[in-house]
Amino acid sequence: MVTKYDRSNGYYAGGNPPENSGVCSDVVIRALGDNGYDLQEKIFDDIKKFPAEYSDTPDKNINHRRVKNLLVFFKKYFVSLPKEVNENTISTWQAGDIVTYAQIPGRLWHVGIVSGQKNKRGVPMLIDNHGNGTQVEISITDWKSEISGHFRIPDKNFSL
C-alpha cells in the first residue's frame, strides 16, 4: 500500500515506484493490478496502436501513471457512467468505480477509487493519494476540480 506521496518527477525504470510510494494513479494501478489488470502493459500497447488519441509518446515507464492517459484509456475500454452526483445519480456510484478529475489550473490531474464508505450526506468517499499516502478522507465531490469521468470495469471476465 502507498504510504507516502511520490514527489519525484514520477519516472522510474521499470515503470513503478517502490511499493510504499506513489501518486494518485498508483493507487488505481495497484488496485487493478491486484485484480489481474496490467494497466502498464495495456496503456503502453494502446498508445503504440493509437498514438493520435494520446498526448504522450509511447513510454512504458511512465504512460500508465499519467491521469490524462488513464482517462483516454478508461473512456475507450471501461463502462462510462454519469459524472453528476445528485439524488438521481447517487446510486450509480458504487464501490470499486474509478473517478477522474479535471486538471487543476497549472497543476495536476487526479484519480481515485470510490469506496464503500459514505459521508454524512450519503456521498461515497474516495480512496486516493493526494499527499499523505492511500487514504479515505474526502468524498467524491470534495476534490478541488470537477469530475471528468466515472468508470467501471466492464465485467468480471474483462480483458483486452
N, C-alpha and C positions, 0 to 999 in steps of 0.2 A: 504494500500500500504506500501511496505517496504521502510522506510525512512532512515534506518541505517543498517550497516553491523553487523551481529552477530559474535563477536569474541570469544564467549564461546566455549566450547567443542562440541556444537551442539546438546546436548542431553537434551530433555525436556520430562517430564512425560506428557503423552497425545500426544506427537509427534511433536508439532508445537510451535515455538517461539511466543512471542507477535506479534500482527498484524503489528506493526511498525518496527519490527526487522526481520532479516533473512539473508540468504546467497543466492547464485545464484539459487540453486534448489528450494528455497521457492518461488521465482518469478514464476517459471513454475508450481509448485504445486498449488499455489493460483489461477493462471490464469485458469488452467484446472479445479480446484475445483469450480471456479465461473461459469463454464460451465457444471457442473454436473459430473465431472470425479474425483473420490476419489482415487488418487494415493496412499495414505497412506494404505488404505484397500487393494487395488488391488496388490500392490507390496508385502505387507506382506503375502497375500494369495499365491501369486506366489512363493515366497521364501519357504514357507512351503511345497508347492506341488513339487517344482523342486529345492531342495537345492543345487544340484551339479552344477547348472547353475550360481549360485551366489557365491561370495566370503564371504558374510556375513551370520551369523546365523539369523534366524527369530527374529526380534525385532521391534514391531510395533511403537516404539517411535523414531526410527532413520533410518530404512532401506530406506524409501521413500525420505530422504533428502540427500542421497549419490548418486552423479552423476554416479558412476560406476554401481549402481543398476538401475538407470533410463535408462542407455544405454542398459543394458541387456533387460529390460522390453520393451523399445521402439523398439528394433530390433525384438522382438517376436510379438508384437501386433500392432504396428503402420506401416504406409507405409514408407519404406526406399527409399530415393531419392538420386540423385547424390551429393557427398560431394564436388566435384570440383566447383570452382567458376571461370568461364571464359565466353567468349562471347557465347559459345554454350549451357551453362547450366544456365546462369544468370536468364532466365525466369522460371526455376524450383523453384527458391527461392521466396516463397510467404509469405505475412504477416500471422502470426499465426503458421508458421512452427517452429519446435524446432530444435535447433542446439546444438550438444555436442562437446566438445573439449577434446583432449588427455590430459593426466596428464602432468603438467609442472614438470620436474625432481625434485624430492624431495618436491614437493608442491601439490596443489590441482588440481582436475579436474574442468571443467567449463561447464555451460549450460545456454542457453538463448532462447529468442523467436525472430524470425525475425519480424521486424516492417514494417509498410507501408512506412516508410521514406527511402530515399536513399542518399548516399553521392554524391559528385560532379562527381565521376566516374560511377555513376549508380549502385553502390553496396548497397544492403539493409543494413540498420542499425540494431543493435542488442538491444533488450530490455533485460537488465540484471542487476545484482548487483555484482560488483567486488570491493566493498569497500565503496561506498557512497550512498547506497540505490538504489532503482529501477531507472534506467536512460536509456536514449537513447543517447549515446555519442560516440560509436565506431561502425564501420561496422562489418559485419560478418567475414571479413578477417583480422581484426585488433587485434584479440586476440593473446596471446603470444605462443600458441601451435596450432598444426594442428587440423582441423575439423575431428572428429571421427564419426560423424553421422548427418544426415539431415533427419528429420522425419515429418510426417503429420498424424493427426488423420484420421483414415480410411474413415469415412463419418459422416454425421450429426446424424445418429442413432447408433453411436459407443457405444458398451457395451461389457463387458467381462463376 
